[in-house]
Amino acid sequence: MASVNKVILIGNLGKDPEVRHLEGGVAVARFPIATSETFKDKNGEKQERTEWHNIVLWRGLAEVAEKYLRKGQSVFIEGKIRTNSYQDKEGVQRYSTEIVADNMTMLSAREGGNGGSGSFQGGVSSQSGGQSSSGQGTAAASGKGNASAFQNDEPDDLPF
């Protein structure tokens, strides 16, 4: 039977990305993001719960994060959940859970007044209108080519 490991998060960075460059020049960025939900408790009082997620970006995505992401900014993350185990100094087995992102969209306005947001998949920007990994390139956006493959009469109900 097939299985799916897919995570979608929209949250705010808890701190600036920490970027390391491994042997061979491969970049890896790590940072936490916070997601919050509000609800009413059994007494009818409004409560807020914040969950922290450890995000890991590799290669081109890590370089984009290093250049553009800062603490407090909103970001959309798609990826998969991964749990690692290790032994601490006392020999106790510990576990850490992280989200390995394969898609990132910056939702906050860029610093410097440029405005806008950017969507990145594996380090390739789809903000520029170029060929994206979903196959919807400039020909489809301009109405040329096989437009029937990209037509959808239903409204987009996504909140972003």
N, C-alpha and C positions, 0 to 999 in steps of 0.2 A: 504494500500500500504506500502511496506517495505521502509525503509530509511537507509542511510549509514552515519556514522560520522567517517571519517578516515582522518588522517593527516600524511603526510610523509615529513620530513624535513632533510636536510643536512646543517649543519652550524657550527659556531665556538662559544665556550662558551665565554660569556661576563665577567664572574667572576666565581670563585670557587663555587661549590655547597654549599648551606647552608642546613645542615641536622639537623632535630629535631627528638627527640624520644618521641612519644606520650605515653599515659598510655597504659600499656600492652607491651611496648617495640617496638611498630610499628614505623618504621623509615619512614620519609618523607623528600625528598630532593627537593630543588627549585633552579633553575638557569636560566638565560636568554641565548638564543643563537641568533646569528645574521645570517641572510641569505641575500645575496647580488645579485643583477642583474645589468647588464650593458646594456645600450641601447643608440641609437643615438637620440638626440632631433630633433626638426623641422629644426634647423640650421645645422644639420649634426655633431654636437659636441657630443663626447662620454660622457655619464652621468652614474653615479652609484647610485643605490637606495638600502639602507639597511633597512631591516625589522627586528624588535626585537620580539622574541617569548618567553613567560614565560613557562618554562618546569617544570612539577611536576612528580616526581618518588616516588613510594611507595615500602615499604618492602625491598625485596632483591635487586631490582634495585636501590633503594636509598642507600643501603649499598655499592653496587658496585661503584656508582657515588662518594660517599664519599671517597672511597679508591683510585680510579684511575683517576677521571676526574679533570682537572685543567683548569684555564682560558686560552683561546687561542686554546685549542685542538679542533679538528674536531670531530663531532659526527653525527651519523645517528639516527633519532628518528622516531618511528611510534607510533601513539596513536590516541586520540580523542580530539576534541575541547570542552571546557567547559567554560561557562560564568557565573560568580558569581555576585550578586548584594549586595550592602551594603550601609549604610548611613554613611557619614563622620561626623566630629565633629560639622559641621554647620547644619546637618540634610539633606544635599543634597544627593539624590540617585546617587550612583556611580556604575560603572560596571568594572569588570576586566575579561579578557579573558586569558585562559591558556591552554596548551596542556598537557593532562594527558597521559604519555607515558606508553605503555605496551611492547615495544621492543626498545632496544638501542644497537647500535654498535659503538664502539670506532674506529675512523678512523685514529687517530694520533698514532704514535709510542709511546710505553710506556716509561716512564722514567726509567733510569737504564740500558738502552741498550738491553733490551729483544726484542724490535721490535715487529711488528705484531699488530693485532687489535683483539678485542673480541666482540662477539655478545651475547646479553643477553635478555632473555624474562622472565619477571616475576621473575628475580633473578636467573635463571638457565642458566649457561654458555653453549652455543653450540660450543664454541671455541675448547673444548676438544675432540670433535668428538663423544660425547655421544649422547644419545637419545634427539632429539630436539622436540619442540612442533609440528612441521610439520609432524612428523612421519618418517622422514628420519634418521634412526639410524645407528649404526655401521654395521649392517648386510647388509643394502642396499649399504653403502659406500664400503664395502669389496667385493660386488658382490655376496653375499650369500642371500638366502631367495628369496622372490618374486621380482626379479629384474624388471619384466615387468611393475610393478606399478610405477617405478621410471625412466623409459627410456624416453628420450625426444630427438628426432633427430634434433630439431631446435636449432640454436645457441642462447646462452644467450646474449641478447642485453642490459643488465643493465650496467650502467657505474661504478658499484662498486662491 
